[in-house]
Amino acid sequence: MNMLAQEEKTIETTEVKKKPRSSNKKRSGANKPEGFNEFEALAKEILTGQGISYFDWLHKKHQEVVLSFNLSNKDEIAMLAKE
């Protein structure tokens, strides 16, 4: 086998043996609505301009959603806690 053919075979073998993508890596926006990235970038710029950390702001929004859910379902949550 000549050197060039052996190199091509090595390249093909290497490509086949590549590890599959890790399942815990971020998905590339599979569930993001159209225009999401642009609005996210603008929101980050606006908040940064106001001296607010985008991630602190986002964390507070997440907390609001969870607290609102908990308050609207407090009776069911209390029943489950008693069980």
Secondary structure, 3 states (H helix, E strand, C coil): CCHHHHHHHHHHHHHHCCCCCCCCCCCCCCCCCCCHHHHHHHHHHHHHHCCCCHHHHHHHHHHHHHHHHHHHCHHHHHHHHHC
